[in-house]
Amino acid sequence: MTGSRTPNGRLADVIAEAGITYYALAREVRTVAAEAGEKLNTAPSAIAYWVAGGTPSGRTRFYVAEALTRRMKRKVTVAEIGLGCAGIGEALGADPLATAADLGRYTMLRRRDFLSSAFAAAAVSLPLSYDRDAVAATLKAAQRGGDVGAEEVTTVRQLTETFRGVDERLGGGHGLSTVTAYLTDTVTPMLAARFPSDVVRREAFGAAAQLATLVGWKHHDLGQEGAAQQYYLLGYQLACEADPHGHAAWMLRAMTHQALDLGHPDSCVELAEEALRRASGKVDRRTEALLLVTCARAYGTSGESGKAARALLAAEDAVLDTREPVLSFAAASGPVAATVASHTGKTLTAMRDYPAAERHYRAALADRTPGTYQRVHGLTMVNLGKSVAAQHRHEEAVGLWSRSLDFMDGVVSDRNRQEITSIQSQAARYRKRGVVGAASLGQRAAELLRARV
């Protein structure tokens, strides 16, 4: 063991709060490690060394946190005891339950360093080298008391759908703390319980992955991209425990789209192709269509137009196959045909084929039931306006953007704010050129922006 000799006050404080001796803690650390299949010879002197500022080797710090968790009857994380952090490097660490606790605490305490953290382009490729075995060992050691059955898992799914419906109507800024608290305080501890079967356990991890993804999406919608990325990485870990093929592939898709939306195409082709490889033959065809169109976006952004065109054709073919129901995690994104059409439009926009992009944006709008998916509908209409404007039909673009503002009113979303700001700027340019309706469009955009201050 090597490390800094600056005393670890956080570890000392938690040990004192737990009321446990160094001898008893060392014994518990050995027990936890043995349950995970690792033999340690941890002695009280090792505990004293870590309190003095030393660093445990290997996965021992996770065993220390788990030993203190059992004593405290609450989740103790490596970050809390000064033996790690919830940064990008830890987001795919060996204890996703600890990561969930750290991220949840940072969100609910509104930690500025966390909420304002930047998206890490270098982390896009992290899932490609993910070590599931280390995580499996840690989760095995974390299992303790309590029984969870199918009814509890169903409740998590039902509440997640309720949260998602509210999110679509009111935006990512509405109810973020509530959703995060539910994931952190109720769902995450549930994953350490006993399950009646492996099927129920996988269902529980799948439900938790969908909830973590929703929290990540809400951060993304608020422009808190570093926080969103960490929740997506957490969702990926949970999804791997549920289904390392289809569900894990879906999380790779989410991370690919975030990177593409932010203009970081590096590693996106690899990530999208890996998602398609994992899911091929293991998911329904419409879910596969969503993964194919993600590949198309990655190809189109990277300048591989031939591959993008082939992937788009394959996606259009797959979306017509309705023989099997869409998997729940994919169905959560909304009507599949609309989603494929929308991302096809984005791909064609990146390839500067604006007439084709327009057709697909219009198809996406038509495939959504009126009154649903308000935020997505508004953003799609903005994109449609951009494709029309690129074809020099400026008055028509003004009309489309004016209609898009109807969907954005009252939605707490940084993505909406950015688009409204863009519309305001374009309206100012159009007003100088005498485009009909530009003045009133600019005024309406300004009013919506003032309402958000």
FILOMAR-816777 format. One record per residue (C-alpha): residue number from 1; x, y, z. Coordinates in nm, 3 decimals, padded with zeros to 5 digits. Example, Ala and Ser with C-alpha at 12.3 -4.5 7.8 and 13.67 -1.06 7.14 Angstrom:
REM FILOMAR-816777
NODE   pos         x         y         z
NODE     1    01.230   -00.450    00.780
NODE     2    01.367   -00.106    00.714
//
This chain:
REM FILOMAR-816777
NODE   pos         x         y         z
NODE     1    00.000    00.000    00.000
NODE     2    00.131    00.343   -00.098
NODE     3   -00.010    00.691   -00.086
NODE     4   -00.011    01.038    00.065
NODE     5    00.053    01.083    00.436
NODE     6   -00.206    01.360    00.471
NODE     7   -00.450    01.227    00.734
NODE     8   -00.782    01.106    00.597
NODE     9   -01.022    01.294    00.821
NODE    10   -01.330    01.176    00.631
NODE    11   -01.249    00.810    00.690
NODE    12   -01.175    00.880    01.058
NODE    13   -01.507    01.064    01.098
NODE    14   -01.715    00.782    00.949
NODE    15   -01.537    00.520    01.159
NODE    16   -01.609    00.728    01.469
NODE    17   -01.973    00.776    01.365
NODE    18   -02.008    00.401    01.312
NODE    19   -01.864    00.334    01.658
NODE    20   -01.650    00.048    01.527
NODE    21   -01.299   -00.044    01.637
NODE    22   -01.012   -00.085    01.394
NODE    23   -01.001   -00.453    01.484
NODE    24   -01.373   -00.506    01.409
NODE    25   -01.353   -00.303    01.087
NODE    26   -01.053   -00.502    00.962
NODE    27   -01.241   -00.825    01.029
NODE    28   -01.548   -00.698    00.842
NODE    29   -01.332   -00.589    00.545
NODE    30   -01.189   -00.943    00.525
NODE    31   -01.543   -01.086    00.534
NODE    32   -01.668   -00.860    00.254
NODE    33   -01.365   -00.943    00.040
NODE    34   -01.415   -01.316    00.094
NODE    35   -01.778   -01.286   -00.019
NODE    36   -01.649   -01.126   -00.340
NODE    37   -01.405   -01.414   -00.392
NODE    38   -01.090   -01.234   -00.277
NODE    39   -00.877   -01.331    00.023
NODE    40   -00.732   -01.038    00.219
NODE    41   -00.519   -01.026    00.532
NODE    42   -00.640   -00.683    00.644
NODE    43   -00.525   -00.606    01.000
NODE    44   -00.608   -00.318    01.237
NODE    45   -00.272   -00.165    01.144
NODE    46   -00.396   -00.133    00.784
NODE    47   -00.701    00.064    00.902
NODE    48   -00.472    00.294    01.101
NODE    49   -00.251    00.337    00.795
NODE    50   -00.546    00.441    00.578
NODE    51   -00.671    00.685    00.842
NODE    52   -00.320    00.832    00.849
NODE    53   -00.341    00.893    00.474
NODE    54   -00.244    00.565    00.311
NODE    55   -00.433    00.423    00.014
NODE    56   -00.581    00.070   -00.004
NODE    57   -00.474   -00.134   -00.305
NODE    58   -00.698   -00.294   -00.568
NODE    59   -01.068   -00.318   -00.479
NODE    60   -01.005   -00.295   -00.104
NODE    61   -01.143    00.060   -00.078
NODE    62   -01.480   -00.072   -00.199
NODE    63   -01.470   -00.343    00.065
NODE    64   -01.399   -00.079    00.331
NODE    65   -01.697    00.125    00.213
NODE    66   -01.920   -00.183    00.213
NODE    67   -01.804   -00.285    00.562
NODE    68   -01.896    00.061    00.692
NODE    69   -02.226    00.048    00.501
NODE    70   -02.325   -00.265    00.691
NODE    71   -02.235   -00.105    01.021
NODE    72   -02.407    00.227    00.949
NODE    73   -02.723    00.074    00.793
NODE    74   -02.693    00.322    00.504
NODE    75   -02.484    00.347    00.189
NODE    76   -02.129    00.463    00.256
NODE    77   -01.928    00.538   -00.057
NODE    78   -01.558    00.557   -00.132
NODE    79   -01.601    00.930   -00.198
NODE    80   -01.754    00.986    00.146
NODE    81   -01.460    00.820    00.320
NODE    82   -01.197    00.999    00.112
NODE    83   -01.085    00.697   -00.089
NODE    84   -01.220    00.799   -00.429
NODE    85   -01.445    01.042   -00.612
NODE    86   -01.750    01.040   -00.835
NODE    87   -01.565    01.176   -01.134
NODE    88   -01.560    01.025   -01.481
NODE    89   -01.289    00.780   -01.383
NODE    90   -01.511    00.638   -01.107
NODE    91   -01.830    00.636   -01.313
NODE    92   -01.734    00.295   -01.452
NODE    93   -01.570    00.181   -01.130
NODE    94   -01.633   -00.144   -00.952
NODE    95   -01.928   -00.028   -00.739
NODE    96   -02.214    00.128   -00.938
NODE    97   -02.436    00.138   -00.629
NODE    98   -02.182    00.362   -00.457
NODE    99   -02.158    00.573   -00.770
NODE   100   -02.537    00.613   -00.770
NODE   101   -02.527    00.727   -00.406
NODE   102   -02.252    00.981   -00.477
NODE   103   -02.416    01.122   -00.788
NODE   104   -02.751    01.144   -00.613
NODE   105   -02.604    01.330   -00.319
NODE   106   -02.426    01.575   -00.550
NODE   107   -02.746    01.642   -00.745
NODE   108   -02.971    01.686   -00.441
NODE   109   -02.716    01.911   -00.267
NODE   110   -02.686    02.110   -00.591
NODE   111   -02.310    02.078   -00.590
NODE   112   -02.190    02.340   -00.837
NODE   113   -01.871    02.153   -00.925
NODE   114   -02.082    01.854   -01.025
NODE   115   -02.371    02.030   -01.200
NODE   116   -02.133    02.251   -01.397
NODE   117   -01.887    01.975   -01.484
NODE   118   -01.796    01.954   -01.852
NODE   119   -01.871    01.671   -02.089
NODE   120   -01.556    01.455   -02.120
NODE   121   -01.496    01.362   -02.483
NODE   122   -01.224    01.121   -02.372
NODE   123   -01.484    00.921   -02.176
NODE   124   -01.699    00.840   -02.481
NODE   125   -01.497    00.525   -02.547
NODE   126   -01.488    00.405   -02.183
NODE   127   -01.770    00.148   -02.226
NODE   128   -01.570   -00.027   -02.498
NODE   129   -01.319   -00.150   -02.238
NODE   130   -01.561   -00.199   -01.947
NODE   131   -01.477   -00.481   -01.702
NODE   132   -01.804   -00.646   -01.598
NODE   133   -01.633   -00.911   -01.384
NODE   134   -01.502   -00.660   -01.130
NODE   135   -01.848   -00.509   -01.095
NODE   136   -02.011   -00.850   -01.055
NODE   137   -01.774   -00.927   -00.767
NODE   138   -01.854   -00.599   -00.592
NODE   139   -02.230   -00.640   -00.635
NODE   140   -02.209   -00.992   -00.498
NODE   141   -02.036   -00.860   -00.188
NODE   142   -02.300   -00.587   -00.150
NODE   143   -02.593   -00.830   -00.125
NODE   144   -02.745   -00.818    00.220
NODE   145   -03.082   -00.846    00.399
NODE   146   -03.425   -00.777    00.263
NODE   147   -03.626   -00.938   -00.012
NODE   148   -03.745   -00.773   -00.333
NODE   149   -03.998   -00.930   -00.565
NODE   150   -04.159   -00.863   -00.899
NODE   151   -04.419   -00.625   -00.749
NODE   152   -04.152   -00.382   -00.631
NODE   153   -03.987   -00.387   -00.972
NODE   154   -04.322   -00.317   -01.140
NODE   155   -04.371   -00.019   -00.910
NODE   156   -04.033    00.124   -01.012
NODE   157   -04.126    00.091   -01.379
NODE   158   -04.466    00.254   -01.326
NODE   159   -04.322    00.549   -01.137
NODE   160   -04.047    00.592   -01.396
NODE   161   -04.311    00.618   -01.668
NODE   162   -04.498    00.877   -01.462
NODE   163   -04.178    01.080   -01.414
NODE   164   -04.102    01.050   -01.786
NODE   165   -04.447    01.173   -01.886
NODE   166   -04.411    01.480   -01.665
NODE   167   -04.063    01.539   -01.804
NODE   168   -04.197    01.542   -02.162
NODE   169   -04.462    01.800   -02.074
NODE   170   -04.267    02.028   -01.842
NODE   171   -03.898    01.973   -01.924
NODE   172   -03.591    01.834   -01.752
NODE   173   -03.584    02.105   -01.486
NODE   174   -03.916    01.993   -01.340
NODE   175   -03.888    01.737   -01.061
NODE   176   -03.518    01.660   -01.098
NODE   177   -03.459    01.640   -00.722
NODE   178   -03.765    01.418   -00.672
NODE   179   -03.663    01.170   -00.941
NODE   180   -03.302    01.166   -00.820
NODE   181   -03.408    01.107   -00.459
NODE   182   -03.623    00.812   -00.566
NODE   183   -03.332    00.655   -00.754
NODE   184   -03.085    00.723   -00.473
NODE   185   -03.287    00.647   -00.161
NODE   186   -03.528    00.376   -00.280
NODE   187   -03.420    00.206   -00.601
NODE   188   -03.043    00.182   -00.553
NODE   189   -03.068    00.017   -00.206
NODE   190   -03.319   -00.228   -00.356
NODE   191   -03.048   -00.361   -00.589
NODE   192   -02.850   -00.492   -00.292
NODE   193   -03.141   -00.703   -00.168
NODE   194   -03.219   -01.070   -00.226
NODE   195   -03.432   -01.164   -00.526
NODE   196   -03.651   -01.473   -00.574
NODE   197   -03.486   -01.549   -00.908
NODE   198   -03.221   -01.426   -01.146
NODE   199   -03.497   -01.312   -01.380
NODE   200   -03.638   -01.074   -01.118
NODE   201   -03.288   -00.950   -01.038
NODE   202   -03.225   -00.864   -01.403
NODE   203   -03.563   -00.694   -01.423
NODE   204   -03.475   -00.484   -01.117
NODE   205   -03.143   -00.373   -01.264
NODE   206   -03.317   -00.298   -01.593
NODE   207   -03.576   -00.080   -01.421
NODE   208   -03.301    00.101   -01.231
NODE   209   -03.109    00.155   -01.554
NODE   210   -03.412    00.319   -01.715
NODE   211   -03.456    00.548   -01.415
NODE   212   -03.085    00.643   -01.415
NODE   213   -03.114    00.715   -01.786
NODE   214   -03.409    00.946   -01.720
NODE   215   -03.207    01.136   -01.460
NODE   216   -02.923    01.164   -01.711
NODE   217   -03.166    01.287   -01.976
NODE   218   -03.301    01.552   -01.739
NODE   219   -02.947    01.680   -01.676
NODE   220   -02.887    01.680   -02.054
NODE   221   -03.204    01.879   -02.109
NODE   222   -03.081    02.135   -01.854
NODE   223   -02.743    02.167   -02.026
NODE   224   -02.561    01.995   -01.738
NODE   225   -02.369    01.771   -01.973
NODE   226   -02.098    01.639   -01.742
NODE   227   -02.361    01.525   -01.490
NODE   228   -02.570    01.374   -01.771
NODE   229   -02.271    01.179   -01.900
NODE   230   -02.200    01.030   -01.558
NODE   231   -02.562    00.918   -01.516
NODE   232   -02.555    00.763   -01.863
NODE   233   -02.240    00.573   -01.769
NODE   234   -02.411    00.459   -01.448
NODE   235   -02.714    00.352   -01.653
NODE   236   -02.483    00.153   -01.877
NODE   237   -02.341   -00.038   -01.581
NODE   238   -02.687   -00.118   -01.447
NODE   239   -02.806   -00.219   -01.794
NODE   240   -02.513   -00.460   -01.829
NODE   241   -02.638   -00.643   -01.520
NODE   242   -02.989   -00.658   -01.667
NODE   243   -02.905   -00.746   -02.027
NODE   244   -02.549   -00.708   -02.160
NODE   245   -02.682   -00.731   -02.515
NODE   246   -02.996   -00.531   -02.592
NODE   247   -03.023   -00.299   -02.292
NODE   248   -02.649   -00.231   -02.273
NODE   249   -02.655   -00.155   -02.647
NODE   250   -02.936    00.093   -02.585
NODE   251   -02.720    00.280   -02.334
NODE   252   -02.434    00.293   -02.585
NODE   253   -02.687    00.455   -02.818
NODE   254   -02.777    00.720   -02.557
NODE   255   -02.411    00.809   -02.505
NODE   256   -02.352    00.825   -02.880
NODE   257   -02.637    01.070   -02.930
NODE   258   -02.516    01.293   -02.648
NODE   259   -02.167    01.310   -02.796
NODE   260   -02.307    01.382   -03.143
NODE   261   -02.543    01.652   -03.015
NODE   262   -02.248    01.825   -02.848
NODE   263   -02.025    01.806   -03.155
NODE   264   -01.784    01.537   -03.031
NODE   265   -01.791    01.270   -03.305
NODE   266   -01.466    01.096   -03.202
NODE   267   -01.531    00.734   -03.098
NODE   268   -01.903    00.768   -03.187
NODE   269   -01.876    00.537   -03.488
NODE   270   -01.710    00.270   -03.275
NODE   271   -01.970    00.311   -03.001
NODE   272   -02.265    00.298   -03.241
NODE   273   -02.125   -00.003   -03.426
NODE   274   -02.063   -00.186   -03.098
NODE   275   -02.423   -00.119   -02.992
NODE   276   -02.553   -00.266   -03.317
NODE   277   -02.318   -00.566   -03.293
NODE   278   -02.433   -00.652   -02.940
NODE   279   -02.801   -00.618   -03.015
NODE   280   -02.810   -00.784   -03.358
NODE   281   -03.040   -01.086   -03.346
NODE   282   -03.120   -01.027   -02.976
NODE   283   -03.373   -00.743   -03.002
NODE   284   -03.685   -00.679   -03.208
NODE   285   -03.642   -00.522   -03.550
NODE   286   -03.782   -00.180   -03.454
NODE   287   -03.534   -00.148   -03.168
NODE   288   -03.266   -00.247   -03.419
NODE   289   -03.394    00.032   -03.647
NODE   290   -03.321    00.284   -03.371
NODE   291   -02.967    00.150   -03.338
NODE   292   -02.919    00.157   -03.716
NODE   293   -03.021    00.521   -03.742
NODE   294   -02.774    00.600   -03.463
NODE   295   -02.502    00.441   -03.675
NODE   296   -02.623    00.652   -03.967
NODE   297   -02.592    00.972   -03.761
NODE   298   -02.240    00.877   -03.653
NODE   299   -02.139    00.798   -04.011
NODE   300   -02.298    01.114   -04.148
NODE   301   -02.126    01.337   -03.893
NODE   302   -01.793    01.167   -03.964
NODE   303   -01.823    01.224   -04.339
NODE   304   -01.890    00.861   -04.429
NODE   305   -02.192    00.939   -04.646
NODE   306   -02.200    00.601   -04.823
NODE   307   -02.222    00.408   -04.495
NODE   308   -02.474    00.660   -04.362
NODE   309   -02.702    00.608   -04.663
NODE   310   -02.689    00.230   -04.630
NODE   311   -02.764    00.246   -04.257
NODE   312   -03.062    00.477   -04.321
NODE   313   -03.206    00.236   -04.577
NODE   314   -03.161   -00.054   -04.336
NODE   315   -03.332    00.146   -04.058
NODE   316   -03.627    00.231   -04.283
NODE   317   -03.665   -00.137   -04.366
NODE   318   -03.637   -00.254   -04.004
NODE   319   -03.891   -00.004   -03.871
NODE   320   -04.163   -00.165   -04.087
NODE   321   -04.127   -00.503   -03.912
NODE   322   -04.394   -00.506   -03.642
NODE   323   -04.402   -00.879   -03.571
NODE   324   -04.250   -00.836   -03.222
NODE   325   -04.327   -00.576   -02.955
NODE   326   -04.070   -00.303   -02.898
NODE   327   -03.856   -00.360   -02.589
NODE   328   -03.955   -00.140   -02.295
NODE   329   -03.635    00.064   -02.280
NODE   330   -03.665    00.145   -02.652
NODE   331   -04.038    00.215   -02.636
NODE   332   -03.966    00.480   -02.371
NODE   333   -03.818    00.705   -02.642
NODE   334   -04.162    00.742   -02.803
NODE   335   -04.311    00.619   -03.132
NODE   336   -04.030    00.435   -03.309
NODE   337   -04.120    00.556   -03.659
NODE   338   -04.115    00.919   -03.539
NODE   339   -03.782    00.877   -03.364
NODE   340   -03.622    00.710   -03.667
NODE   341   -03.759    00.984   -03.893
NODE   342   -03.630    01.260   -03.666
NODE   343   -03.277    01.118   -03.646
NODE   344   -03.283    01.050   -04.019
NODE   345   -03.356    01.419   -04.062
NODE   346   -03.058    01.508   -03.842
NODE   347   -02.834    01.273   -04.041
NODE   348   -02.944    01.423   -04.372
NODE   349   -02.896    01.773   -04.232
NODE   350   -02.536    01.686   -04.144
NODE   351   -02.501    01.565   -04.504
NODE   352   -02.658    01.895   -04.629
NODE   353   -02.948    01.720   -04.801
NODE   354   -03.207    01.969   -04.678
NODE   355   -03.505    01.866   -04.896
NODE   356   -03.475    01.504   -04.778
NODE   357   -03.426    01.620   -04.418
NODE   358   -03.745    01.826   -04.446
NODE   359   -03.947    01.524   -04.558
NODE   360   -03.830    01.319   -04.262
NODE   361   -03.889    01.594   -04.007
NODE   362   -04.245    01.628   -04.138
NODE   363   -04.289    01.251   -04.108
NODE   364   -04.165    01.264   -03.748
NODE   365   -04.423    01.529   -03.661
NODE   366   -04.700    01.331   -03.828
NODE   367   -04.612    01.009   -03.645
NODE   368   -04.659    01.158   -03.296
NODE   369   -05.003    01.177   -03.140
NODE   370   -05.111    01.541   -03.098
NODE   371   -05.069    01.660   -02.740
NODE   372   -04.791    01.414   -02.655
NODE   373   -04.413    01.455   -02.645
NODE   374   -04.450    01.833   -02.630
NODE   375   -04.081    01.913   -02.589
NODE   376   -03.963    01.676   -02.865
NODE   377   -04.239    01.801   -03.095
NODE   378   -04.123    02.160   -03.049
NODE   379   -03.758    02.078   -03.112
NODE   380   -03.845    01.877   -03.423
NODE   381   -04.043    02.172   -03.555
NODE   382   -03.739    02.396   -03.497
NODE   383   -03.527    02.155   -03.703
NODE   384   -03.792    02.149   -03.975
NODE   385   -03.778    02.529   -03.986
NODE   386   -03.402    02.518   -04.025
NODE   387   -03.422    02.275   -04.316
NODE   388   -03.685    02.496   -04.484
NODE   389   -03.475    02.808   -04.424
NODE   390   -03.174    02.635   -04.581
NODE   391   -03.388    02.606   -04.896
NODE   392   -03.449    02.985   -04.888
NODE   393   -03.821    02.958   -04.798
NODE   394   -03.782    03.216   -04.526
NODE   395   -04.144    03.317   -04.463
NODE   396   -04.239    02.952   -04.423
NODE   397   -03.952    02.906   -04.177
NODE   398   -04.078    03.201   -03.972
NODE   399   -04.420    03.036   -03.953
NODE   400   -04.275    02.704   -03.840
NODE   401   -04.059    02.866   -03.572
NODE   402   -04.358    03.062   -03.449
NODE   403   -04.551    02.737   -03.407
NODE   404   -04.253    02.575   -03.232
NODE   405   -04.265    02.846   -02.963
NODE   406   -04.617    02.732   -02.873
NODE   407   -04.469    02.398   -02.765
NODE   408   -04.181    02.558   -02.574
NODE   409   -04.384    02.791   -02.354
NODE   410   -04.365    02.677   -01.990
NODE   411   -04.110    02.400   -02.051
NODE   412   -03.804    02.416   -01.821
NODE   413   -03.534    02.312   -02.067
NODE   414   -03.196    02.459   -02.153
NODE   415   -03.218    02.302   -02.498
NODE   416   -03.541    02.493   -02.553
NODE   417   -03.375    02.812   -02.428
NODE   418   -03.089    02.769   -02.672
NODE   419   -03.327    02.718   -02.963
NODE   420   -03.540    03.018   -02.863
NODE   421   -03.225    03.232   -02.851
NODE   422   -03.131    03.107   -03.197
NODE   423   -03.480    03.186   -03.328
NODE   424   -03.459    03.536   -03.181
NODE   425   -03.126    03.598   -03.358
NODE   426   -03.256    03.466   -03.690
NODE   427   -03.573    03.674   -03.656
NODE   428   -03.361    03.988   -03.607
NODE   429   -03.175    03.916   -03.931
NODE   430   -03.499    03.843   -04.117
NODE   431   -03.658    04.164   -03.985
NODE   432   -03.377    04.369   -04.140
NODE   433   -03.446    04.195   -04.471
NODE   434   -03.818    04.263   -04.449
NODE   435   -03.931    03.901   -04.414
NODE   436   -04.300    03.891   -04.324
NODE   437   -04.367    03.787   -03.963
NODE   438   -04.006    03.821   -03.847
NODE   439   -04.073    04.115   -03.614
NODE   440   -04.353    03.942   -03.422
NODE   441   -04.148    03.619   -03.408
NODE   442   -03.855    03.803   -03.253
NODE   443   -04.083    03.973   -03.001
NODE   444   -04.243    03.644   -02.898
NODE   445   -03.901    03.478   -02.857
NODE   446   -03.781    03.768   -02.643
NODE   447   -04.088    03.738   -02.419
NODE   448   -04.029    03.367   -02.363
NODE   449   -03.663    03.429   -02.279
NODE   450   -03.754    03.701   -02.028
NODE   451   -04.001    03.463   -01.863
NODE   452   -03.713    03.223   -01.798
NODE   453   -03.494    03.476   -01.614
//
